[in-house]
Amino acid sequence: MSISGRLTGARARAPLHAGLFETWLRRGRTASSYSASSEPSKVRALIYGNHGDPAKVIQLLQQESTSGPGNYGLLPKLPAVGGNEGVGQVVAVGSSVSRLKPGDWVIPASAGLGTWRTEAVFSEEALIGIPKDIPLQSAATLGVNPCTAYRMLVDFEQLQPGDSVIQNASNSGVGQAVIQIASALRLKTINVVRDRPDIQKLTDRLKNLGADYVLTEEELRIPETKTIFKDVPLPRLALNCVGGKSSTELLRHLAPGGTMVTYGGMAKQPVTASVSLLIFKDLRLRGFWLSQWKKNHSSDEFKELILTLCDLIRQGQLTAPACSEVPLQDYQQALEASVKPFVSSKQILTM
């Protein structure tokens, strides 16, 4: 049995998920060290030989099962297997492997693993074991977005129950995780989204996750929005994944001394902060990148973070974002869906 997972790569403009990959583990041994019964043969993988439009550069090919994690933030050597994330099941291990065993569920320890493939041989250090008693789609979407959401909520401001957080891109994977984790921490959330034809449907969905307020970008700019802060305190933390005018509006609504954390730039526009906001409100601008956090912390600390999130999942306080499962051979369908506007469903490739 293989397990579905969440993957991004090949410069896809929206998150792609993938999965059902199996993994052979090694430590200090080559793949040829394994017995013939457990040796991977030909595997199917989504490979890109150039950077560009995913629909044009990605191909489904057969290859020998090999290891070869890449580096997020640095372009991998081409051709490369796509996929930064995923959850898989261990099917065989080398004699020196001690932390994992056949049947374990695993996720990548770092980005750039190349997980858009049915099988692979990885070192033990490249993977993190996770509990098998959580829903499959939650396991498949665990390694990046919920981790990012949790760290941003707890690392930048000493928030207390009743405090509020404001964020844009609130229907993104990170945004949905922020809503749920904040609710578990008894924090109020003010959630900003782009206007769209089905805005009421999206509003209802986010409120069902625990959102306190859902506003469009346009609604955030009108004076009447200030009435919200009669019921909740001004937010001390803003989470920005858009940039441009959207991030400026977040800054305008921050409490004096508050912090805006930027973790993405979907608008491809710079973050602009007025001199008056910086001087008279003493606002702080910070950035967050999960890959850098991992570099600054031990694998045990990352595993602790994963287990904390798994506890929230078991308690029903953190669920996977809406997902659509697509067979690997229909990857073009997943690629097309991932770049459509206002599509919140994450694409899971089943293998």
Disulfide bonds with the S-S distance in Angstrom:
none
